Amino acid sequence: MSASRELDNLLALPASRGLGVDIATRIRSAILEGLFGPGEQLREEALSRAMGVSRGPIREAFMQLEREGLILIRRNRGAFVAQLSREDLDEVYTLRVAIEKLAISRAVHLAVTADIAEMQAVVDDIAIRMAHGITEQEAAELDLKFHDLVYAAAKHRRLMETWNNLRPQIHVLLLNRNVAHGDFREIVAPSHQVIVDAIRDRDEARAVELTLDHLHGSYERVVRSHDGRVEETAELQGTRGIDLR
């Protein structure tokens, strides 16, 4: 075998690699759409049978989703959809504040007319869909799409990579916020519109202030939702522990 052919074989991705990526995409979508709930076990055998594949690509997909923070792999127990703790929420929020402050600061100075037009188009889309009854899933996806554009306008590759790694967990948090607080329909378009206006005006201080207010408001709603579920679970467990004889 020639050295060139040997190198090609060594560097070639295994055939299952593309399959694992595709499976991760499909499982991720199912989690983000609520088809797999927090804490639910993802069974290799059932998934491999449903998708018509071996367990290898399923395990590869699980490892990718674990890196994204969407699932937890527990030794000798299997894979489970992640249930973010209060500590997880705080870590996601504080990291997002740090990177988004940098993103919005750069976007104010580096965004071109086309970047701002794309942001405005997303905000307009949110407003139009609100008038026709926007769903929690649609609102979360459009919210993330807007922030994708802010990071793209910041023109910082490593910053974008950090955002992409954190994005799936933020998607889950946005869904939890939207489901628990129906008032998101009243605030999602206006809260993004003022940010676009500040970027258009090249007002960095205003853009940063508005962005941090926007993130803090979202975080507070998620925390209230999380704490409410914890209290509800504790009450149920307490009720089950009462001796009614």
Secondary structure by P-SEA (a helix, b strand, c coil): ccaaaaaaaaaccccaaaaaaaaaaaaaaaaaaccccccccccaaaaaaaacccaaaaaaaaaaaaaacccccccccccccccccaaaaaaaaaaaaaaaaaaaaaaaccccaaaaaaaaaaaaaaaaaaaacccaaaaaaaaaaaaaaaaaaaccaaaaaaaaaaaaaaaaaaaaaaaacccccccaaaaaaaaaaaaaaccaaaaaaaaaaaaaaaaaaaaaaaaaaaaaaaaaaaaaacccc
